[in-house]
Amino acid sequence: MPKYKYNCQNCNKEFIAKKRNVKFCCKKCWLKGTNYYREYYQKNKEKMRDRQRKWARIHRIYSSEKKRISGVIKRAFPKNNKCEVCQRIIKFLEYHHWDDNDLKKGKFIKGIWVCRQCHLFITLMKRNPNYPKFYQKYLKIKNEISRNFT
């Protein structure tokens, strides 16, 4: 079994490890080191959660069967936080996509950024399309996006 030489991240003492990527020489150093990371996370909790939410907003999507797919590419998030259908300014927008067959990692997903109410309405209208003005506006945006991103 190969052995690897490392310097402890806590006490900076050189040690030999049986596994790769070992950071600490002993249990005492490991506890001090992990406490440091735990304290850093506690101090910067909001910053870390914000970073995770931003990543998820850009790279994660849910299929109609509630299956989570990570690593997809979406259209850019609107800078003014406006719903693309009703034009209301809302902090949290959802990405509505219309093709469940192409949900693959690293692939561009066609869709629009909408508020929660519009997303629910669009989903319901797909099942029972009576085509009010609101749904016609959604179809117009969908066709425009489909033409631009083919």
C-alpha positions as CSV (number, residue, x, y, z in Angstrom):
1,M,0.0,0.0,0.0
2,P,1.5,3.4,-1.0
3,K,2.3,6.0,1.7
4,Y,2.0,9.7,1.2
5,K,3.8,12.6,2.9
6,Y,1.7,15.6,4.1
7,N,1.9,18.6,6.4
8,C,-0.8,18.9,9.0
9,Q,-3.1,21.9,8.4
10,N,-3.4,22.5,12.1
11,C,0.1,22.1,13.6
12,N,2.1,22.1,10.3
13,K,4.0,18.9,11.4
14,E,5.0,16.5,8.6
15,F,3.4,13.1,8.7
16,I,2.9,10.0,6.6
17,A,-0.6,8.9,5.6
18,K,-1.9,5.7,4.1
19,K,-4.6,7.5,2.1
20,R,-4.5,10.4,-0.2
21,N,-5.7,13.9,0.6
22,V,-5.4,13.6,4.4
23,K,-5.3,17.0,6.1
24,F,-4.6,16.3,9.7
25,C,-1.9,14.2,11.5
26,C,-4.0,13.2,14.6
27,K,-7.5,13.2,16.0
28,K,-6.8,16.3,18.2
29,C,-5.7,18.3,15.1
30,W,-8.7,17.0,13.2
31,L,-11.1,18.2,15.9
32,K,-9.5,21.7,15.9
33,G,-9.5,21.9,12.2
34,T,-13.1,20.8,11.8
35,N,-14.2,23.2,14.5
36,Y,-12.5,26.0,12.5
37,Y,-14.6,25.2,9.5
38,R,-17.7,24.8,11.6
39,E,-17.2,28.2,13.2
40,Y,-16.5,29.8,9.8
41,Y,-19.8,28.4,8.5
42,Q,-21.7,29.6,11.5
43,K,-20.2,33.1,11.1
44,N,-20.9,33.3,7.4
45,K,-24.1,31.2,7.3
46,E,-26.2,33.7,5.3
47,K,-23.4,34.2,2.8
48,M,-22.9,30.4,2.3
49,R,-26.7,29.8,1.9
50,D,-27.0,32.6,-0.6
51,R,-24.2,31.1,-2.6
52,Q,-25.9,27.7,-2.6
53,R,-29.3,29.2,-3.6
54,K,-27.7,31.1,-6.5
55,W,-26.0,27.9,-7.8
56,A,-29.3,26.0,-7.4
57,R,-31.3,28.7,-9.2
58,I,-28.9,28.5,-12.2
59,H,-28.1,24.8,-12.4
60,R,-31.0,22.8,-10.9
61,I,-34.4,22.0,-12.3
62,Y,-37.3,19.7,-11.3
63,S,-39.2,17.6,-13.9
64,S,-42.9,17.2,-13.9
65,E,-42.5,13.9,-11.9
66,K,-40.7,16.0,-9.2
67,K,-37.3,14.4,-10.2
68,R,-34.4,16.8,-9.4
69,I,-31.8,17.3,-12.2
70,S,-28.6,19.2,-11.5
71,G,-26.2,20.7,-13.9
72,V,-28.6,22.0,-16.6
73,I,-28.2,25.4,-18.3
74,K,-31.1,27.9,-18.1
75,R,-31.8,31.2,-19.6
76,A,-30.3,34.2,-17.7
77,F,-32.2,35.3,-14.6
78,P,-34.0,38.6,-15.1
79,K,-31.9,41.5,-13.6
80,N,-35.0,43.4,-12.5
81,N,-36.6,40.3,-10.8
82,K,-39.8,40.7,-13.0
83,C,-42.1,37.8,-13.8
84,E,-42.0,37.5,-17.6
85,V,-45.7,36.9,-17.9
86,C,-47.4,39.3,-15.4
87,Q,-44.4,41.8,-15.1
88,R,-44.6,42.0,-11.3
89,I,-41.3,42.5,-9.4
90,I,-40.9,39.4,-7.1
91,K,-37.8,38.3,-5.2
92,F,-38.2,34.5,-5.9
93,L,-39.0,33.5,-9.4
94,E,-39.4,30.0,-10.7
95,Y,-38.1,28.6,-14.0
96,H,-41.0,27.1,-16.1
97,H,-39.7,24.7,-18.8
98,W,-41.9,22.9,-21.3
99,D,-40.0,19.9,-22.5
100,D,-39.4,17.1,-20.0
101,N,-37.7,14.9,-22.7
102,D,-34.5,17.0,-22.9
103,L,-33.7,17.3,-19.2
104,K,-30.0,16.2,-19.2
105,K,-26.9,17.5,-17.4
106,G,-25.1,20.2,-19.4
107,K,-27.9,20.8,-21.8
108,F,-29.7,24.1,-22.4
109,I,-33.3,24.0,-21.1
110,K,-35.9,26.3,-22.8
111,G,-38.1,28.1,-20.4
112,I,-39.3,31.3,-18.8
113,W,-38.9,32.9,-15.4
114,V,-42.3,33.3,-13.7
115,C,-43.7,34.0,-10.3
116,R,-45.3,31.2,-8.2
117,Q,-48.9,32.2,-9.1
118,C,-48.1,32.4,-12.9
119,H,-46.3,29.1,-12.7
120,L,-49.3,27.4,-11.1
121,F,-51.7,29.0,-13.5
122,I,-49.6,27.9,-16.6
123,T,-49.4,24.4,-15.3
124,L,-53.2,24.2,-14.7
125,M,-53.9,25.8,-18.1
126,K,-51.8,23.1,-19.8
127,R,-54.2,20.5,-18.5
128,N,-57.3,22.5,-19.4
129,P,-56.5,25.1,-22.1
130,N,-59.4,27.6,-22.3
131,Y,-56.9,30.2,-23.6
132,P,-57.7,33.4,-21.8
133,K,-55.5,36.5,-22.5
134,F,-53.0,35.5,-19.8
135,Y,-52.4,32.1,-21.4
136,Q,-52.1,33.6,-24.9
137,K,-49.4,36.0,-23.6
138,Y,-47.5,32.9,-22.2
139,L,-47.8,31.1,-25.5
140,K,-46.5,34.2,-27.4
141,I,-43.4,34.3,-25.1
142,K,-42.9,30.6,-25.4
143,N,-43.0,30.7,-29.2
144,E,-40.6,33.7,-29.2
145,I,-38.1,31.8,-27.0
146,S,-38.4,28.7,-29.0
147,R,-37.6,30.6,-32.2
148,N,-34.6,32.4,-30.6
149,F,-33.0,29.4,-28.9
150,T,-33.2,26.6,-31.5
